[in-house]
Amino acid sequence: MGTRARRLWTFGLGVLFLVYVAAAFVPLGSTTVTAAFAEWPTALAAGAAGLSLLLASRRWAATGADRDAHVDGADGPAALRHLGFAALAWCAGGVTHGLTRLFSSSSVLSLTLGDLFALAALPLFVVGFTRFAPWPGGLRTAMRHITDSYVCAAAVFSVVWLLLFSPLYEELGEGAGFLGFALVYPVADIVVLCLLVPLVFMSPHSTRRAVLLAIGALIVIAGSDMIGALTRLTGVPIAGGVEHPIKFLGFALLGALPWLIEHRPGADPRRITGRGLYRFAPELAAVGAVAVAAVVLTVAGVRLSGVAPVLPLAAGTAVIVLLVRVLGMLEENATLARMVRNREGHFHELARNSGDVILILDRDGGVFYVSPGTAEAFGYRLDDVLAAPVTALIHPEDLARTKAVTDLFTERGSQGVHLRLRVRAADGTWRHTESTASLYEQPGEPDRLLVTTRDISAQVALQDEVEHLTFHDGVTGLPNRAYLEERASDVLAHRAISEEPTEDIAVIFLDLDGFTSVNDSAGHVRGDHLLGQAARRLRAEVDSNATLARWGGDEFAVLVEGVPRAQRVVDLAERLGRVIASEPFQVADRDIMLTASTGVAFAEPTTDSGELLRNADVAMTRAKERGAGHVEVYAAHMHDMVVSRLELQIRLREALANGDFFLEYQPVVDLGTSQVTSVEALVRWDRDGEAVGPDAFLGAAEESGLIVPLGEWILREACEKVAVWRLSDWDIGLSVNLSVKQVLSPRFMETVAGVLAETGLSSDVLTLEVDEEVLLDDGGEAVQRLAELRELGVRLAIDDYGMGYASLAHLRRLSVDAIKIDPSFIADLGRDDTVTLLTHTIIQLGRDLGVQVVAEGIERPEQLEQLRAMGCDHGQGFLVARPMPASGVESLVGGEAGVNL
C-alpha cells in the first residue's frame, strides 16, 4: 500500500471515529445514539478487522513479504493469522452481547457467553503478538519475565482500584459481590498489557512498527473495557456510551495494521549481549508500576480517616527503600552486563587469533557467530556461513551423530559432546573434522551452542595410509594376507549368526608356476613388476562379490562370497589360470610365459576361517604336484597328504644331518664292446633299515628346497669315489643328475668347481644330467649357467629326452655332450612302430649332431639287439646291470672290466 492510500485510510478512520464520538452526545429518548446501537458497530468493526488480518496473512505467506523479519525469528503470516482470530472472537463476543440484550434481561453484573468470546480473544492476541515480538529464550528468562509482569500488573491494578473502583465498592454495599464480574475485563486487560508491553522494547527492528500498532490497538481496547466496567457498575453510560467509539477505534487500528506498516529489511545480527533494553524492559516496567503504586497508596493511606498516618508512611517508605534496593540490583546487573561484554570481547579476540573454527549456533543449527578462521580452514566467506544452517555442510551419513548435540538443550549437562564429522569445504571436498559442542548460555538470550572445530583431514589421511599399508600389499596394491584372514573370519561369523539361507563361501589359492626362476634370474625388482602385471590380470576377472589378495610370494588368494552354485567358483578358478597363461609377461626386454596352479576350497557349516584358508592352500599344493596349470578342489584326504608331506620333509632334513643317505651306482656300458664306460650316481635313503628309492622323497626335497644341500652331498660323495677309482687306472666316467632348482641356486657354479677341486676329479670325467625342461626356461638363466659349466670342461647330458617338453629347435640353445633316451621309448621298442621310429630318429639325430646317445631302461634282449641295429652307442638298464653299491662296481670293473652281453 502506497503513502497516499495509507493517508486516505487514516483520514477515513479518523472521520468515522469522530462521527461515532459525536453520536455519543446526540440524545435519543432516554439514551444517546451511540448507546442505542451498543455493541453492533464495534462487532462489525471487529469482524472487518479479522477478515482484513486473515486476508493479509494469506497474502504475506504467498508473496513472502516478511521474509526479512525471519532473520530475527519473527513470523508475520502466523502473527496476522492469530490476530485475525482474536478480532473474530471479539466480533463473536459483540454479536452475542447484542443478541443477549435483545432477547434477555439478565443482569449486567454476570458473565455471559459473549464475555467468554471476548476473553478468549486475549490469548489469541497474545499468541499473534509474540509472533511479531518473540518471547525471550530460555525457561529461566521466561519465568523472570512472567514474574516481573505480574508485579507490574498487581501494582497497576492497585492504582486503578484505589482511584476508580474503591468508591464504587463502598457504594454497592451488599451488592459488592457483583464487582468481581465487572472487573474481569479490566484485570485481564491489565495482565495482558503488562505481559506484552515489555516485549515492545525487545521486538526486532523489522517488526517494530507492527508491534507498536498492535499494542496501541490493545491499549485502546483495554481503555474501552475499563469504561465499560464502570458503566456496568453504575448502570449509566459514561459520556453517552463513549466506550463504544473507543473500542471501534481499537479494532480499526488492528484491522488496518498490515496495510499501514512498511516491511523493512531485517536488522543485522546483533551482539550476543542482546538488543537495547531487551534485558531490562520487564524490570523497568515493574519498578515504574510499583513506584507509582507506592506513591498513590501512601497518599491515599494518609488521607483515609481512622488510620494513623504513621502506618501508610512507614509502608510507603518501606516500598521506596525497596525500590532503591531494586535500583541497586539493576546497577549491579548492569555491571555484570559490562563484565559479560568484556568477556565477549576477549572471546572474539581469541576466536580471531585461533586456528580452529569457532561457531555459536542457534537451536535449529543457524549460525549466530563464526570466527574469521573459517575462511582459512574451509574457504568460505563469513556471509556464506551465516546464510544457511550448519547442518547443510555436514555429510548426510554423519547427521545422525548430531542428535547428542541437540540433547544438550534438554539435559543441560555441563559436559561437552565430542564429535567427528565430515564437513563440506568451499571447493566441494569433504573434510574430516573433530568438534566439541557445549551449551552456551547468556543472560536474556536463548540457549545456544558453542562449537569448536578442527580440521583433521591430514591426520585421517595418515591413519588411512597406515591402515592401507597394514592391510594392503605394497607391490601389487591388493589386500594382503592379514586383510583376507580378517575378512574371511567376518564373513563366516556373519553366516554363523544369520538365520537366512546362505550361499556358498569359497577360497581360491593360485600359485605362479616357475616364478622362482624369474626372481632368481631377472632379480626381485623385475619379479615384483611381473607380480603387478599378474595382479592386474586377476583383478579384471574378479567380480564385486569376491576379494582378491596377495597371499605372499607368488601366491594369490580370492575369497568368494554369495555364490549360488559351486561350479561358478571352479569356473572362476579356471578363468584365473587361463588369464595368467593367456599371453606372455613383459619383463625387461623378454617375454616370459607362466602358468598357475590353483586350489579351491568350500566352507562347510562348521569350517572356520583358518581351516578354510588352509584347505585352499592344501588343494593348491596338490594341484602343483599334478603339474603346472592344474586346478584342484579340496578333498578331506588332502590334509592327511599334506601332513605326511611335511613330516617327510622334516625326516629328510634329519636324515641329511644324520648321514642316512647313501649312493648306489648304475653302470653305463658301450653296447658295441660291452665295456663299462661310466656310472650314474643314484641316491638312496636308509629309513629305519629300509632302503628307499629317490621317487619316494625327491619331490618333497625339491619342494622344501632340501634338494640343493642334498644334491651337493651327492655330487661330492660320487666325485670322491670315482676319483679314487680313477687313481687305480680305471677309465670310468661319472654321471650325476641335477634339478633346475640346483642349477638356479645362488652358489651353483662355485659348488661344482669347489667339489672338483677338492676331490681332484678331472672336469671332463663328470657328466651332469638335466631334464628337457631346462631348455624351456624363458629367462635363460639355467641355460646360461650350464653353458658356463661347459667352459669348466664339465660334460652335459639331456636326461629323459623325448618326453615332449622340448622340440629339436631347443637343442640349439645349449650344446650338450649326450642325449639319454627316456625309458618309456625303450619299453615299447619293437611293440609300437611309432615309438620304434621315434627312437631310431633320436639315435640318428644324436649321431648327426655328434653327441653320445645313451638308451635307458634296457630290460629285454630284443631291446638290446634293436638298439645295436639302430647304431645306439651306449645303454643302461637291468639287463645290463642293476644299481649297486660301490663295492659291486669295484668287483664288476676290477674283476672282468666288462659285462657279459
GIQUI-V694243 format. One record per residue. RES is the residue in one small letter. PSI is psi in whole degrees, -180 to 180 (none if undefined). OMEGA is omega in whole degrees, -180 to 180 (999 if undefined). Layout:
{{RES | PSI | OMEGA} {RES | PSI | OMEGA}}
This chain:
{{m | 132 | -178} {g | 175 | -179} {t | -40 | -179} {r | -44 | -179} {a | -38 | 179} {r | -39 | 179} {r | -39 | 178} {l | -42 | 177} {w | -47 | -178} {t | -44 | 180} {f | -44 | 180} {g | -43 | 178} {l | -39 | 179} {g | -41 | 179} {v | -47 | 179} {l | -41 | -179} {f | -46 | -179} {l | -39 | 178} {v | -42 | -179} {y | -38 | 178} {v | -42 | -180} {a | -33 | 180} {a | -20 | 178} {a | -15 | -179} {f | 7 | 177} {v | 115 | -177} {p | 146 | 176} {l | 93 | -175} {g | -127 | 179} {s | 3 | -178} {t | -161 | 178} {t | 169 | -180} {v | -43 | -180} {t | -46 | -179} {a | -32 | -179} {a | -42 | 178} {f | -23 | 176} {a | -129 | -172} {e | -7 | -172} {w | -47 | 178} {p | -40 | -180} {t | -37 | 177} {a | -40 | 178} {l | -41 | 179} {a | -40 | 179} {a | -42 | 178} {g | -44 | 178} {a | -40 | 179} {a | -42 | 180} {g | -45 | 179} {l | -39 | 179} {s | -44 | -178} {l | -41 | 179} {l | -40 | 177} {l | -44 | 179} {a | -34 | 179} {s | -45 | 179} {r | -38 | 180} {r | -43 | 179} {w | -42 | -179} {a | -35 | -178} {a | -38 | -176} {t | -12 | -177} {g | 36 | -174} {a | -24 | -176} {d | 25 | -175} {r | -29 | 179} {d | -29 | -180} {a | -20 | -180} {h | -20 | 177} {v | -36 | -178} {d | 13 | 175} {g | 7 | 180} {a | 157 | 180} {d | 91 | -175} {g | -51 | -179} {p | -42 | 179} {a | -39 | 180} {a | -48 | -180} {l | -37 | -179} {r | -47 | -179} {h | -36 | 175} {l | -36 | 177} {g | -42 | 177} {f | -37 | 178} {a | -44 | 179} {a | -40 | 178} {l | -35 | 176} {a | -42 | 175} {w | -38 | 178} {c | -46 | 180} {a | -39 | 178} {g | -42 | 180} {g | -44 | 180} {v | -43 | 180} {t | -42 | 177} {h | -44 | -179} {g | -44 | 179} {l | -39 | 180} {t | -41 | -179} {r | -29 | 180} {l | -37 | -171} {f | 4 | -178} {s | 151 | 177} {s | 32 | -179} {s | 158 | -177} {s | 144 | 176} {v | -13 | -180} {l | 42 | 175} {s | 156 | -180} {l | 135 | 180} {t | 178 | 178} {l | -35 | 178} {g | -38 | 177} {d | -37 | 180} {l | -40 | 176} {f | -45 | -178} {a | -40 | 179} {l | -33 | 178} {a | -23 | 179} {a | -29 | -176} {l | -50 | 178} {p | -34 | 176} {l | -40 | 177} {f | -41 | 180} {v | -44 | -180} {v | -46 | 179} {g | -41 | -180} {f | -41 | -178} {t | -8 | 170} {r | -27 | 173} {f | -39 | -180} {a | 91 | -173} {p | 151 | 176} {w | 150 | 174} {p | 139 | -175} {g | 153 | 176} {g | 140 | -179} {l | -42 | -178} {r | -44 | 180} {t | -41 | 179} {a | -41 | 179} {m | -40 | 178} {r | -40 | 179} {h | -43 | -178} {i | -44 | -180} {t | -40 | 177} {d | -39 | 179} {s | -37 | 178} {y | -44 | 178} {v | -44 | 179} {c | -46 | -179} {a | -42 | 179} {a | -41 | -180} {a | -44 | -180} {v | -43 | 180} {f | -36 | 178} {s | -42 | 179} {v | -46 | -179} {v | -41 | 179} {w | -47 | -176} {l | -40 | -175} {l | -32 | -172} {l | -49 | -168} {f | -20 | -180} {s | -45 | 177} {p | -38 | -180} {l | -32 | 178} {y | -39 | -180} {e | -36 | -179} {e | -31 | -178} {l | -31 | 178} {g | -118 | -177} {e | -23 | 179} {g | 12 | -177} {a | -19 | 179} {g | -26 | 179} {f | -8 | -178} {l | -32 | -179} {g | -36 | 179} {f | -39 | -179} {a | -26 | -177} {l | -3 | -178} {v | -48 | -178} {y | -51 | -179} {p | -42 | -179} {v | -46 | -180} {a | -42 | -180} {d | -41 | -180} {i | -43 | -179} {v | -46 | -178} {v | -43 | -180} {l | -42 | 179} {c | -27 | 178} {l | -36 | -171} {l | -31 | -177} {v | -44 | 178} {p | -27 | 179} {l | -22 | 178} {v | -41 | -179} {f | -21 | -178} {m | -8 | -172} {s | 152 | 177} {p | 153 | 178} {h | -31 | -176} {s | -21 | -179} {t | 12 | -174} {r | -41 | -179} {r | -43 | 179} {a | -39 | -180} {v | -44 | -179} {l | -42 | 178} {l | -42 | -178} {a | -46 | -179} {i | -31 | 176} {g | -43 | 178} {a | -41 | -180} {l | -37 | 178} {i | -42 | 179} {v | -45 | 179} {i | -40 | 178} {a | -38 | 176} {g | -40 | 178} {s | -42 | 179} {d | -36 | 179} {m | -45 | 178} {i | -39 | 179} {g | -36 | 178} {a | -41 | 177} {l | -37 | 178} {t | -40 | 178} {r | -42 | -176} {l | -37 | -177} {t | -24 | -179} {g | -2 | -179} {v | 126 | 178} {p | 129 | -179} {i | 128 | -180} {a | 41 | 175} {g | 25 | 180} {g | 37 | -176} {v | -17 | 180} {e | -26 | -179} {h | -50 | 176} {p | -31 | 178} {i | -45 | 178} {k | -36 | 176} {f | -42 | 179} {l | -41 | 179} {g | -44 | 179} {f | -36 | 178} {a | -44 | 177} {l | -41 | -179} {l | -43 | -180} {g | -32 | -179} {a | -6 | -174} {l | -54 | -175} {p | -20 | -176} {w | -12 | -178} {l | -18 | -176} {i | 157 | 173} {e | 139 | 179} {h | 115 | 178} {r | 153 | 176} {p | 147 | 179} {g | 146 | -180} {a | 152 | 176} {d | 150 | 178} {p | 130 | -175} {r | 169 | -179} {r | 162 | -174} {i | -20 | -175} {t | -7 | 173} {g | -175 | -178} {r | 112 | 171} {g | -116 | -178} {l | 19 | -177} {y | -47 | -172} {r | -27 | -170} {f | -5 | -178} {a | -48 | 179} {p | -41 | -179} {e | -42 | 180} {l | -41 | 178} {a | -45 | 180} {a | -43 | -180} {v | -42 | 179} {g | -44 | -179} {a | -41 | 179} {v | -37 | 179} {a | -47 | 179} {v | -43 | 180} {a | -40 | -180} {a | -43 | -179} {v | -47 | -178} {v | -46 | -178} {l | -36 | 180} {t | -46 | 179} {v | -44 | -180} {a | -40 | 180} {g | -36 | 180} {v | -35 | -176} {r | -9 | 179} {l | 141 | 178} {s | 145 | 178} {g | 3 | 179} {v | 127 | -180} {a | 133 | -177} {p | -25 | -176} {v | -30 | -177} {l | -54 | 178} {p | -32 | 178} {l | -43 | 179} {a | -44 | 180} {a | -44 | -179} {g | -45 | 180} {t | -35 | 178} {a | -41 | 178} {v | -40 | 179} {i | -42 | 177} {v | -40 | 177} {l | -39 | 177} {l | -41 | 178} {v | -41 | 179} {r | -40 | 179} {v | -40 | 178} {l | -36 | 176} {g | -41 | 178} {m | -37 | 177} {l | -39 | 178} {e | -41 | 176} {e | -39 | 178} {n | -40 | 178} {a | -39 | 177} {t | -45 | 177} {l | -37 | 178} {a | -41 | 177} {r | -39 | 178} {m | -40 | 178} {v | -42 | 179} {r | -42 | 177} {n | -43 | 179} {r | -39 | 177} {e | -38 | 177} {g | -44 | 177} {h | -39 | 180} {f | -46 | -179} {h | -38 | 178} {e | -43 | 177} {l | -41 | -180} {a | -39 | -180} {r | -35 | -175} {n | -1 | -178} {s | 144 | 176} {g | -17 | 179} {d | 162 | 174} {v | 127 | -180} {i | 125 | -177} {l | 147 | 167} {i | 120 | -171} {l | 144 | 171} {d | 173 | -178} {r | -33 | -178} {d | 9 | 179} {g | -1 | 177} {g | 145 | -177} {v | 116 | 179} {f | -33 | 179} {y | 144 | 177} {v | 137 | -178} {s | 153 | 180} {p | -20 | -179} {g | -11 | -180} {t | -40 | -179} {a | -43 | -179} {e | -38 | -175} {a | -42 | -173} {f | -3 | 174} {g | 12 | -179} {y | 155 | 166} {r | 154 | -177} {l | -38 | 180} {d | -35 | 179} {d | -38 | -179} {v | -37 | -178} {l | -16 | -171} {a | -25 | -173} {a | 157 | 175} {p | 148 | -178} {v | -22 | 179} {t | -21 | 178} {a | -17 | -179} {l | -8 | -176} {i | 141 | 179} {h | 134 | -178} {p | -34 | -179} {e | -17 | -177} {d | -3 | -176} {l | -33 | -178} {a | -28 | -179} {r | -21 | -177} {t | -5 | 178} {k | -34 | 178} {a | -27 | 179} {v | -44 | 180} {t | -26 | 178} {d | -19 | 179} {l | -32 | -178} {f | -32 | -178} {t | -41 | -179} {e | -26 | 177} {r | 44 | 179} {g | 152 | 180} {s | -19 | 180} {q | 140 | 178} {g | 172 | 180} {v | 130 | 180} {h | 131 | -176} {l | 149 | 170} {r | 115 | -174} {l | 158 | 171} {r | 129 | -175} {v | 137 | 180} {r | 126 | 176} {a | 173 | -177} {a | -27 | 180} {d | 5 | 177} {g | -7 | 179} {t | 157 | 178} {w | 122 | 180} {r | 140 | 174} {h | 130 | -177} {t | 157 | 174} {e | 122 | -173} {s | 151 | 172} {t | 124 | -179} {a | 133 | 178} {s | 160 | -179} {l | 133 | -178} {y | 109 | -176} {e | 132 | 176} {q | 139 | 179} {p | 130 | 178} {g | 2 | -179} {e | 151 | 174} {p | 153 | 178} {d | 139 | 179} {r | -179 | 179} {l | 135 | 172} {l | 119 | -175} {v | 126 | 172} {t | 131 | -173} {t | 137 | 179} {r | 136 | 178} {d | 116 | -180} {i | 28 | -178} {s | -41 | 180} {a | -40 | 179} {q | -43 | 179} {v | -39 | 178} {a | -39 | 178} {l | -42 | 177} {q | -42 | 179} {d | -39 | 180} {e | -42 | 178} {v | -43 | 179} {e | -39 | 179} {h | -44 | 179} {l | -31 | 180} {t | -37 | -173} {f | 14 | 179} {h | 154 | -179} {d | 133 | -177} {g | -21 | -178} {v | -48 | -174} {t | -16 | -175} {g | 1 | 180} {l | 160 | 169} {p | 148 | -177} {n | -170 | -175} {r | -42 | -179} {a | -42 | 179} {y | -46 | -177} {l | -40 | 179} {e | -43 | -180} {e | -41 | 179} {r | -44 | 179} {a | -40 | 179} {s | -42 | 180} {d | -43 | -178} {v | -44 | -179} {l | -35 | 177} {a | -40 | 178} {h | -40 | 179} {r | -34 | -177} {a | -34 | -177} {i | -6 | -179} {s | 137 | 179} {e | -14 | -179} {e | 155 | 176} {p | 136 | -178} {t | 154 | 178} {e | -179 | -174} {d | 147 | 171} {i | 130 | -175} {a | 162 | 176} {v | 136 | 177} {i | 126 | 174} {f | 136 | -177} {l | 129 | -179} {d | 133 | -180} {l | 115 | 180} {d | 130 | 176} {g | 5 | -178} {f | -32 | -178} {t | -39 | 180} {s | -32 | 176} {v | -46 | 179} {n | -44 | -177} {d | -35 | -175} {s | -43 | -175} {a | -15 | -179} {g | 160 | -175} {h | -31 | 180} {v | -47 | 179} {r | -31 | 174} {g | -41 | 177} {d | -37 | 177} {h | -40 | 177} {l | -40 | 178} {l | -38 | 177} {g | -41 | 177} {q | -43 | 179} {a | -40 | 180} {a | -40 | 179} {r | -39 | 177} {r | -45 | -178} {l | -40 | -178} {r | -35 | 180} {a | -21 | -178} {e | -11 | -173} {v | 133 | 180} {d | 178 | -178} {s | -19 | -180} {n | 13 | -179} {a | 149 | 179} {t | 116 | 179} {l | 132 | -179} {a | 155 | 171} {r | 119 | -176} {w | -31 | -179} {g | 146 | -179} {g | -125 | 179} {d | 26 | -178} {e | 138 | 176} {f | 155 | 179} {a | 147 | 180} {v | 123 | 173} {l | 118 | -177} {v | 127 | -177} {e | 146 | 171} {g | 43 | 177} {v | 125 | -176} {p | -29 | -178} {r | 139 | -178} {a | -31 | -177} {q | -29 | 179} {r | -34 | 178} {v | -43 | 179} {v | -40 | 177} {d | -41 | 178} {l | -42 | 178} {a | -42 | 179} {e | -39 | 178} {r | -40 | 179} {l | -41 | 177} {g | -39 | -179} {r | -38 | -178} {v | -27 | 175} {i | -42 | -176} {a | 0 | -172} {s | -35 | -179} {e | 158 | -177} {p | 157 | 175} {f | 141 | 179} {q | 113 | 177} {v | 110 | -174} {a | -124 | -179} {d | 19 | -177} {r | 151 | 173} {d | 126 | -177} {i | 124 | 177} {m | 133 | 177} {l | 156 | 171} {t | 176 | -179} {a | 135 | 172} {s | 131 | -170} {t | 136 | 175} {g | 142 | -178} {v | 136 | 176} {a | 139 | 179} {f | 146 | -179} {a | 124 | 173} {e | 166 | -179} {p | -30 | -177} {t | 6 | -176} {t | 133 | 173} {d | 174 | -174} {s | -42 | -180} {g | -42 | -180} {e | -39 | 180} {l | -46 | 180} {l | -39 | 178} {r | -40 | -179} {n | -40 | 178} {a | -39 | 178} {d | -41 | 178} {v | -43 | 180} {a | -37 | 178} {m | -41 | 177} {t | -41 | 178} {r | -38 | 179} {a | -39 | 179} {k | -36 | 180} {e | -31 | 179} {r | -18 | 180} {g | 162 | -176} {a | 142 | 173} {g | 10 | -178} {h | 157 | 173} {v | 131 | -178} {e | 134 | 176} {v | 135 | -175} {y | 136 | 171} {a | 156 | -172} {a | -35 | -176} {h | -17 | -178} {m | -32 | -179} {h | -42 | 178} {d | -36 | 179} {m | -42 | -180} {v | -43 | 178} {v | -43 | 179} {s | -38 | 179} {r | -45 | 180} {l | -42 | 178} {e | -38 | 179} {l | -42 | 179} {q | -39 | 178} {i | -43 | -179} {r | -33 | 178} {l | -41 | 179} {r | -41 | 178} {e | -40 | -179} {a | -41 | 179} {l | -40 | 180} {a | -33 | -176} {n | -3 | -180} {g | 36 | -178} {d | 0 | 178} {f | 149 | 176} {f | 165 | -176} {l | 146 | 166} {e | 157 | -175} {y | 132 | 177} {q | 121 | -177} {p | 147 | 171} {v | 126 | -173} {v | 155 | 172} {d | 117 | -175} {l | -19 | 179} {g | -42 | -175} {t | -9 | -177} {s | 20 | 179} {q | 143 | 176} {v | 120 | -179} {t | -28 | -180} {s | 172 | 176} {v | 148 | 174} {e | 124 | -179} {a | 127 | -180} {l | 129 | -176} {v | 145 | 175} {r | 157 | -180} {w | 123 | 176} {d | 90 | -178} {r | 104 | 178} {d | 43 | 178} {g | 0 | -180} {e | 131 | 178} {a | 121 | -177} {v | 130 | -179} {g | 166 | -176} {p | -27 | -180} {d | -25 | -176} {a | -17 | -174} {f | -13 | -178} {l | -33 | 177} {g | -45 | 179} {a | -37 | 178} {a | -39 | 178} {e | -45 | -177} {e | -39 | -177} {s | -8 | -177} {g | 0 | 180} {l | -14 | -178} {i | -29 | -178} {v | -54 | 177} {p | -33 | 178} {l | -43 | 179} {g | -37 | 177} {e | -40 | 178} {w | -44 | 180} {i | -48 | -178} {l | -46 | -178} {r | -45 | -178} {e | -45 | -178} {a | -42 | -180} {c | -39 | 179} {e | -43 | -177} {k | -47 | -178} {v | -35 | 178} {a | -37 | 178} {v | -43 | -179} {w | -39 | -178} {r | -26 | 174} {l | -19 | 178} {s | 20 | 179} {d | 27 | 174} {w | 121 | 178} {d | 86 | -174} {i | 137 | 179} {g | 173 | -177} {l | 132 | 174} {s | 133 | 179} {v | 132 | 180} {n | 144 | 177} {l | 148 | 171} {s | 161 | 179} {v | -36 | -180} {k | -35 | 176} {q | -43 | -178} {v | -37 | -177} {l | 0 | 178} {s | 150 | -171} {p | -38 | -173} {r | 31 | -174} {f | -51 | -178} {m | -44 | 180} {e | -36 | -179} {t | -50 | -178} {v | -47 | -179} {a | -38 | -180} {g | -41 | 179} {v | -44 | 179} {l | -40 | -179} {a | -39 | -177} {e | -39 | -177} {t | -16 | -179} {g | 14 | -180} {l | 134 | 178} {s | 141 | -175} {s | -30 | -178} {d | -8 | 177} {v | -27 | -174} {l | 127 | 173} {t | 124 | 179} {l | 124 | -176} {e | 133 | 177} {v | 155 | 179} {d | 165 | 179} {e | -27 | -174} {e | -20 | 179} {v | -26 | 178} {l | -18 | -178} {l | 4 | -179} {d | 108 | -177} {d | -32 | -179} {g | -25 | 179} {g | 3 | -177} {e | -42 | -179} {a | -44 | 179} {v | -40 | -180} {q | -42 | -179} {r | -39 | 178} {l | -35 | 176} {a | -36 | 177} {e | -31 | 176} {l | -39 | 179} {r | -32 | 178} {e | -24 | 175} {l | -13 | -178} {g | 1 | 179} {v | 139 | 177} {r | 150 | 180} {l | 143 | 179} {a | 144 | 174} {i | 116 | -178} {d | 150 | 176} {d | 42 | -178} {y | 143 | 178} {g | 1 | -179} {m | -6 | 174} {g | 1 | 180} {y | -38 | -174} {a | 147 | 175} {s | 174 | 179} {l | -30 | -178} {a | -26 | -178} {h | -22 | -180} {l | -19 | 178} {r | -23 | -176} {r | -24 | -176} {l | 123 | 176} {s | 121 | -178} {v | 164 | -179} {d | -20 | -177} {a | 152 | 173} {i | 128 | 179} {k | 117 | -177} {i | 134 | -178} {d | 139 | -178} {p | -23 | -179} {s | -30 | 176} {f | -44 | -177} {i | -33 | -178} {a | -36 | -177} {d | 11 | -179} {l | 129 | -178} {g | -13 | -180} {r | -28 | -179} {d | 117 | -177} {d | -37 | -179} {t | -46 | -180} {v | -40 | 179} {t | -42 | -180} {l | -43 | 180} {l | -40 | 180} {t | -43 | 179} {h | -37 | 180} {t | -42 | -180} {i | -43 | 180} {i | -45 | -179} {q | -37 | 178} {l | -44 | 180} {g | -42 | -179} {r | -41 | -179} {d | -35 | -180} {l | -10 | 179} {g | 29 | 179} {v | 156 | 180} {q | 139 | 178} {v | 126 | -179} {v | 125 | 177} {a | 126 | -179} {e | 148 | 173} {g | 31 | 178} {i | 117 | -176} {e | -14 | -177} {r | 148 | -179} {p | -38 | -178} {e | -31 | 176} {q | -42 | -179} {l | -42 | -177} {e | -41 | 180} {q | -39 | 180} {l | -39 | 178} {r | -40 | -180} {a | -33 | 179} {m | -10 | 179} {g | 22 | 179} {c | 134 | -174} {d | -51 | -170} {h | 162 | 179} {g | 165 | 176} {q | 155 | -179} {g | 179 | -177} {f | -31 | 178} {l | -34 | 180} {v | -59 | 178} {a | 136 | 176} {r | 162 | 173} {p | 142 | -174} {m | 159 | 177} {p | 172 | -177} {a | -36 | -180} {s | -34 | 178} {g | -40 | 178} {v | -41 | 180} {e | -38 | 179} {s | -41 | -177} {l | -49 | -175} {v | -41 | -177} {g | -26 | -176} {g | -62 | -173} {e | -13 | 179} {a | 28 | 178} {g | 172 | -179} {v | 138 | -178} {n | 100 | 178} {l | none | 999}}
